[in-house]
Amino acid sequence: MDLQVYLLLTNKTSIQLIDKYKVLYNSNYKQGDTVILYHLDKSKPLTSAEEVNTFTFTDELLTALNYFPLGFTLVPGSNHFPLLKFYLSHPNYDYYWCIEEDVDFSGNWRDFFEAFSSVEDDFISSHIRRYQDEPEWPWWPALAHPYFVIPQEQRIRSFNHIYRISRRALEMLHKALLSKWCGHHEVLIPTLLYEGGLSVSDFGGKGEFVPEGFENRFYVENTPNPKGILSDGTMRWRPVFEKTGDKENKLYHPVKLKDE
C-alpha cells in the first residue's frame, strides 16, 4: 500500500478548521498521516484545545529554500513552497495531498481518496488545460528560466486548490526550482512535470486529461472561455460559496472558513 500524507494548508485558527482536520484524519488514518500545514503569523499563533499534527512555516520560506519566488508573498503564485518544505523534511511518503482550507467535499472524503488509490499518476489536480484552450489566461508568461524556454504553446495549467503529487514529482520540481525555474504554481507544476515525462491527470471536469469514467465525477466543469476565468462550476475562483453545495460527491471551492 502506498504511504500518503494529507496536508491541510491554512493560516486560519478557527474551530471549523480543527473540525475539518478531524474529518480528514478520521477518513485517512489507516492510509497515512494528516497534518495541518500552517502559515505561522506571530500575531496569530495556532492555538487549539485539540491535539493536532502541525507543520509550521513563515514568510521566511520565500528565501530559505533557495528558489526564485514571484514576489515577496506566498500569494499569488508561490504557495507550492510550503509543500516542498514539508517534502524536504518528510521525503518518505509515496504521495502528498495538498488541500487548501477553503476546499470542501459534499460526500465522504474517504470515498474520494480511495477512488484514486489505484491511480498512479504523478500529479492529479483540477481544470487542466492547454495554452490553446485559454490563451488569454494571465499567468502563462510567468513560467521563466534565465537560460531555457518552454514555448507558451507547450504549456498547460491547473487549478491547484487541492491536488495529489508523487514523491518523484516533488523531487523533479525541487531540482527544477533550484536550477532557477520559477513561475506561478498553476503553470509551473503541470508544465514542468508534463514536459519532464511524468503523468498528469484531472479529478473530473472535462478535457483530454480526465481519465475515462471521471468526466464531471468529482467536480462540475466551468464554462470554457479564452481568459481561463473560473466563475462557475463547483471548483471555481469566484464567487465564494457561503456553504458546501448540494451536488452529491463533488469538490467545492472556495467555501470560506471564518477566523476565530
C-alpha positions in Angstrom: 0.0 0.0 0.0 1.3 3.5 -0.9 2.1 5.7 2.1 0.3 9.0 1.8 0.1 12.3 3.7 -2.9 14.6 3.7 -1.8 18.3 4.2 -4.4 20.9 5.1 -2.9 24.2 4.1 -4.1 27.2 6.1 -3.4 30.3 8.1 -6.7 30.0 10.0 -7.2 29.3 13.7 -11.0 28.6 13.7 -13.0 25.8 15.3 -14.2 25.0 11.7 -10.6 24.4 10.7 -10.0 21.9 13.5 -13.2 20.2 12.7 -12.1 19.8 9.0 -8.8 18.4 10.3 -10.7 15.8 12.3 -12.8 14.8 9.3 -9.7 14.3 7.2 -7.9 12.4 9.9 -10.8 10.1 10.6 -11.1 9.4 6.8 -7.4 8.6 6.3 -5.7 7.5 9.5 -5.3 3.9 8.1 -3.9 5.1 4.8 -1.4 7.8 6.1 -0.9 10.9 8.2 -2.9 14.0 8.4 -1.1 17.3 9.0 -2.1 20.9 9.3 0.4 22.8 7.1 0.2 26.1 8.9 1.3 29.5 7.8 2.5 30.9 11.1 1.9 34.5 12.0 3.4 35.6 15.3 0.4 37.8 15.9 -2.0 34.9 15.3 -0.4 31.7 16.6 -2.2 28.3 16.1 -4.0 27.6 19.3 -6.5 24.8 20.0 -7.5 22.6 22.8 -7.4 19.7 20.4 -4.3 17.6 19.7 -3.4 18.2 16.1 -0.4 17.3 14.0 1.1 20.6 12.7 3.9 21.6 10.4 4.5 25.4 10.5 6.2 27.8 8.2 6.6 31.5 7.9 7.2 34.0 5.1 11.0 33.3 5.5 10.2 30.3 3.4 10.3 32.5 0.3 14.1 32.8 0.6 15.1 29.9 2.8 14.7 27.2 0.1 16.9 29.0 -2.5 14.1 29.1 -5.0 13.0 32.1 -7.0 9.6 33.3 -5.8 7.3 35.5 -7.9 7.3 38.2 -5.2 7.5 39.0 -1.5 4.4 37.0 -0.5 3.3 33.4 -1.0 0.1 34.5 -2.7 -0.1 34.8 -5.6 1.8 32.0 -7.2 4.3 30.7 -4.6 2.1 28.6 -2.4 3.7 25.4 -3.5 6.7 26.4 -1.4 5.2 25.1 1.9 4.6 21.7 0.4 8.1 21.4 -0.9 9.5 22.4 2.5 7.4 19.6 4.1 8.6 17.2 1.4 12.2 18.0 2.0 11.9 17.2 5.7 9.5 14.3 5.2 10.6 12.6 1.9 9.3 9.1 2.9 5.7 9.4 1.5 4.7 8.0 -1.9 2.0 10.6 -2.4 1.4 14.0 -0.9 -2.1 15.5 -0.9 -2.3 19.3 -0.6 -5.7 20.6 0.4 -6.4 24.3 1.0 -8.7 25.1 3.9 -11.4 26.5 1.7 -11.9 23.3 -0.3 -14.8 21.0 0.8 -16.3 17.8 -0.5 -20.1 17.0 -0.5 -19.6 13.4 0.3 -17.3 11.1 2.3 -13.7 12.2 1.9 -12.6 8.5 2.3 -14.6 7.6 -0.8 -12.9 10.4 -2.7 -9.4 9.5 -1.7 -10.0 5.8 -2.3 -11.2 6.5 -5.9 -7.5 7.4 -6.6 -5.9 4.6 -4.7 -5.2 2.6 -7.8 -4.3 5.7 -9.9 -0.5 6.0 -10.2 -0.4 9.4 -11.9 2.3 11.7 -10.6 0.1 14.8 -10.5 -3.7 15.0 -10.1 -5.4 18.3 -10.0 -8.5 20.1 -11.5 -9.2 22.2 -14.6 -6.1 21.1 -16.5 -6.0 22.9 -19.8 -3.5 23.7 -22.6 -2.4 27.1 -23.7 -4.5 26.8 -26.9 -7.7 26.3 -24.7 -7.2 29.5 -22.7 -4.7 31.7 -24.5 -5.6 34.9 -22.5 -5.1 33.4 -19.1 -2.8 35.9 -17.4 -0.3 33.6 -15.8 1.1 31.8 -18.9 4.1 34.2 -19.2 5.0 33.7 -15.5 6.9 30.5 -16.2 10.5 31.5 -16.8 14.2 30.4 -16.6 17.3 32.5 -17.4 18.6 30.1 -20.0 15.8 27.8 -21.1 12.4 28.4 -22.7 9.2 26.3 -22.9 7.1 27.9 -25.6 3.7 29.0 -24.4 2.1 26.7 -26.9 3.5 23.8 -25.0 2.4 25.0 -21.5 -0.5 23.6 -19.5 -2.2 25.0 -16.4 -4.1 23.5 -13.5 -6.3 24.8 -10.6 -4.3 23.7 -7.6 -6.5 24.3 -4.5 -6.5 20.5 -4.0 -4.0 18.2 -5.6 -2.1 15.0 -5.2 1.6 14.8 -6.2 4.1 11.9 -6.1 7.4 11.8 -4.4 9.3 11.6 -7.7 7.3 14.6 -9.0 8.3 16.7 -5.9 11.9 15.6 -6.4 11.8 16.8 -10.0 10.2 20.1 -9.0 12.8 20.7 -6.2 15.6 20.2 -8.7 14.0 22.4 -11.3 13.4 25.2 -8.8 17.0 25.0 -7.6 18.1 25.3 -11.2 16.3 28.7 -11.4 12.9 27.8 -12.9 10.2 30.0 -11.4 6.6 30.8 -12.1 3.1 30.7 -10.8 2.5 27.2 -9.5 -0.6 26.7 -11.7 1.5 26.8 -14.8 4.9 25.8 -13.3 3.9 22.5 -11.7 1.8 20.8 -14.5 4.1 22.1 -17.3 7.4 21.1 -15.8 6.1 17.7 -14.9 4.4 17.1 -18.2 7.5 18.2 -20.2 9.6 16.0 -17.9 7.7 12.9 -18.9 5.6 12.5 -15.7 1.9 11.7 -15.8 -0.7 14.3 -15.2 -4.5 13.8 -14.8 -7.7 15.6 -13.8 -10.0 14.8 -10.9 -13.1 15.4 -13.0 -14.5 18.1 -15.3 -13.9 17.6 -19.0 -11.0 17.5 -21.4 -8.1 15.3 -22.5 -6.6 15.0 -19.1 -9.7 13.5 -17.5 -9.4 9.7 -17.1 -12.1 7.6 -18.7 -15.1 7.4 -16.3 -14.1 10.5 -14.4 -15.8 13.1 -16.6 -17.5 15.6 -14.2 -17.2 12.9 -11.5 -15.7 14.9 -8.6 -16.4 18.4 -9.8 -18.6 20.1 -12.4 -16.7 21.8 -15.2 -16.6 25.5 -15.6 -17.9 27.2 -18.8 -14.9 27.5 -21.1 -13.6 30.9 -22.0 -10.3 32.1 -23.6 -9.3 34.1 -20.4 -9.5 31.0 -18.2 -11.8 32.7 -15.7 -13.3 30.1 -13.4 -16.5 31.8 -12.4 -19.0 28.8 -12.3 -18.9 25.1 -11.7 -18.1 23.6 -8.3 -14.3 24.3 -8.4 -14.0 28.0 -9.2 -12.1 31.1 -8.3 -15.0 33.4 -7.5 -17.7 33.9 -6.4 -17.3 32.4 -2.9 -19.7 29.7 -1.8 -21.4 30.5 1.5 -21.6 26.8 2.2 -20.9 23.5 0.6 -23.2 22.9 -2.4 -25.8 20.2 -2.6 -24.5 18.3 -5.7 -23.5 14.9 -4.3 -19.9 13.8 -4.1 -18.4 17.0 -5.6 -15.4 19.1 -4.7 -16.4 22.7 -3.9 -14.1 25.8 -3.8 -14.0 28.4 -2.4 -16.1 27.6 0.7 -14.7 30.2 3.2 -14.0 29.4 6.8 -14.3 32.1 9.5 -11.4 33.1 11.7 -11.7 33.0 15.4 
